[in-house]
Amino acid sequence: MSLSILLVDDSKIIRKVIAKELPSIFKDRELKLTEAADGNEALEYLCSNSYDLVFLDLTMPEKNGYEVLEALNEKGIKANIIVLTADIQPEAEKIVKKLGAVGYIRKERPLNITPLIEILQETGML
């Protein structure tokens, strides 16, 4: 069974790091990965396609992650969104979850996939 994933981050390096980790997380599943470099591009994909999982950065040019979540709510589009961000605002996690994100992970170097695996298990994606 294939898994459709949208990876939204303005950093090509971050997208590459996350994309490299996904096969080790979803070992027995075929992955169909789409990448978006900003919020506008993400909304275009989300309005015209269905994704099993979305990784969303908060701080991006054009539309930020908060604006993407708000736009999805306004359009009635539901998605399993995990926010993966370097944003250090103390209220960020509470805000994104109120806006419909199923998870919130702080970006670290090197990338720690344990919190991601825990969220995926909690949501039944693993």
C-alpha positions as CSV (number, residue, x, y, z in Angstrom):
1,M,0.0,0.0,0.0
2,S,1.5,3.4,-1.0
3,L,1.6,6.4,1.2
4,S,1.2,9.9,-0.3
5,I,3.2,12.6,1.6
6,L,3.5,16.3,1.0
7,L,6.7,17.8,2.5
8,V,6.5,21.6,2.9
9,D,9.6,23.6,3.8
10,D,11.4,26.5,2.3
11,S,14.8,24.8,3.0
12,K,15.8,22.4,0.3
13,I,18.3,20.9,2.7
14,I,15.6,20.2,5.4
15,R,13.4,18.6,2.7
16,K,16.3,16.4,1.6
17,V,17.1,15.3,5.2
18,I,13.4,14.5,5.9
19,A,12.9,12.7,2.6
20,K,16.0,10.6,3.3
21,E,14.6,9.5,6.7
22,L,11.1,8.5,5.5
23,P,11.9,5.1,4.0
24,S,13.4,4.0,7.3
25,I,10.2,5.1,9.1
26,F,7.7,3.6,6.6
27,K,9.8,0.5,6.0
28,D,7.2,-1.7,4.1
29,R,5.3,1.0,2.3
30,E,5.8,2.6,-1.1
31,L,6.1,6.3,-0.7
32,K,4.9,9.0,-3.1
33,L,6.6,12.2,-2.0
34,T,5.7,15.6,-3.2
35,E,7.7,18.7,-2.1
36,A,6.6,22.3,-1.8
37,A,8.9,25.2,-1.1
38,D,6.4,27.7,0.3
39,G,2.9,28.0,1.6
40,N,1.3,29.1,-1.6
41,E,2.7,26.0,-3.4
42,A,1.5,23.8,-0.5
43,L,-2.0,25.2,-0.8
44,E,-2.0,24.5,-4.6
45,Y,-1.1,20.9,-3.9
46,L,-3.5,20.4,-1.0
47,C,-6.5,21.9,-2.9
48,S,-6.0,19.6,-5.9
49,N,-4.7,16.4,-4.3
50,S,-5.2,14.2,-1.3
51,Y,-2.3,13.3,0.9
52,D,-2.1,10.7,3.7
53,L,0.4,12.9,5.6
54,V,1.7,16.4,5.4
55,F,4.9,17.8,7.0
56,L,4.5,21.6,7.3
57,D,7.1,24.2,8.3
58,L,5.8,27.3,10.0
59,T,8.3,30.0,8.9
60,M,8.3,30.3,5.1
61,P,8.0,33.0,2.5
62,E,4.7,33.9,0.8
63,K,2.3,32.1,3.2
64,N,3.6,30.7,6.5
65,G,2.5,27.5,8.1
66,Y,-0.1,29.2,10.3
67,E,-1.7,30.8,7.2
68,V,-1.7,27.4,5.4
69,L,-3.5,25.8,8.3
70,E,-6.0,28.7,8.4
71,A,-6.7,28.5,4.7
72,L,-7.3,24.7,4.9
73,N,-9.8,25.3,7.7
74,E,-11.6,27.9,5.6
75,K,-11.8,25.6,2.6
76,G,-12.8,22.6,4.8
77,I,-9.8,20.5,3.7
78,K,-8.7,18.0,6.3
79,A,-5.3,16.5,6.3
80,N,-2.9,14.7,8.8
81,I,-0.5,17.6,9.3
82,I,2.6,17.4,11.4
83,V,4.3,20.7,11.9
84,L,8.0,20.3,11.8
85,T,9.6,23.7,12.7
86,A,12.4,25.6,14.2
87,D,9.9,28.2,15.5
88,I,10.7,28.9,19.2
89,Q,7.5,30.7,20.1
90,P,6.1,29.1,23.3
91,E,2.5,29.2,22.1
92,A,3.3,27.7,18.6
93,E,2.3,24.1,19.5
94,K,-0.9,25.1,21.1
95,I,-1.9,27.4,18.1
96,V,-1.1,24.8,15.4
97,K,-3.0,22.0,17.2
98,K,-6.0,24.4,17.6
99,L,-5.8,24.9,13.8
100,G,-5.9,21.2,13.2
101,A,-2.3,19.9,13.1
102,V,-2.1,16.3,14.5
103,G,1.5,16.9,15.7
104,Y,4.2,19.4,16.4
105,I,7.9,18.6,16.3
106,R,10.8,21.0,16.9
107,K,13.6,20.7,14.3
108,E,16.9,19.7,15.7
109,R,20.3,18.9,14.3
110,P,20.7,16.1,13.8
111,L,17.1,15.3,13.1
112,N,15.6,13.2,15.9
113,I,13.0,11.0,14.4
114,T,11.8,9.5,17.7
115,P,9.1,12.2,18.3
116,L,7.9,11.8,14.7
117,I,7.6,8.0,15.2
118,E,5.6,8.6,18.4
119,I,3.2,10.9,16.7
120,L,2.7,8.5,13.8
121,Q,2.0,5.7,16.2
122,E,-0.5,7.9,18.1
123,T,-2.4,8.8,15.0
124,G,-2.4,5.2,13.6
125,M,-0.2,6.0,10.7
126,L,2.4,3.4,11.8
